[in-house]
Amino acid sequence: MATPYSSVQAWSDPAEHAASVTPSDTEDLTTPARGLYVGTPGDVKVITIHGETVTFPNVPVGILPVRATRVYDTDTTATDIVALW
């Protein structure tokens, strides 16, 4: 899958775009994220850019470095999530 951040060299490179995430069990993110900012701690369930479904338990406030195409509503308890790309 081609991504708009394929030229990013390192995770430490800053994101160029950000958008609030509305978790959904049926809708993908408009643009695949190269990371998620979590504003309120909790579990985050995603589909990765390669199609794996995984739940990250007890994610603290901060950056979750995962390339994701969807953030699920079901099983996601973290809030104030922002997609970065």
N, C-alpha and C positions, 0 to 999 in steps of 0.2 A: 504494500500500500504506500503510495507516495504521500509525503507529509509536507506541510509548509515550513517545517523546521529541519529539513534534512541537512542543511548547512551548519547546524549547531555543532560545535566541536566538543563541548563539555557541559555537564550538568550545571557547572558553576556559571556558564554564560547566562546572562539575564534573558528572561522571556521578553518577547516583543509585543505580545498581545495577551489580554486577559478578559474573561467573561464569567459572570456568575453562573453557577450550575444549578439547574432544577433537576434533582434526581428523578429518574424515570425507569420503569421496568420495560418500556417499549420503544423509547426514542433514544437514538445515539446523539452524542454531542455534535454540534454543528461542525466543529473542527476537532480532529483528534488532539488530545492534550499531551504535552510532553511532561506535564507534572500537574499536581493539584495542590492548591493551598487549602488547608483545613483550618477554619476559624474557631470551631468549637469541637473539642475532642469526641471521639467515638469510633465506631466501626465504619469502614468504607468498602462497599462491594462494587467492583468494576468489571468491565470486559477490557482486557488489554488489547493493544494494537494488533496482536497476533491471534486474538480470539479466545484466550483463556479467561474463564470467569473465576475470580478470586475475591475473597473477603480479607481485608487487612484489619485485624482486630486492634482495638485500643489505640488508634492513631492520635498522637498528640497534636496540639496546635503547631502549624508549620507546613513545610513543603513535603508532600508525598511524591517522590520521584518515580512516577509510573506513567507510561505512555498508555493512555486509556481512550476508548471510543465511547464508553457509556459508564455512567454512574447510576447504579440501581437505587430505586426508592426503597424497595424491600431489602431489609438487612443492613441498610446504611443508617446509622444513628448519629454520625457526625453531621454538623450543619455549618452554614456559612462557607460553603465550598466554592472555590474559584478555579476555573480551568486556566492553565498557562500554556502558551505556545509561542 
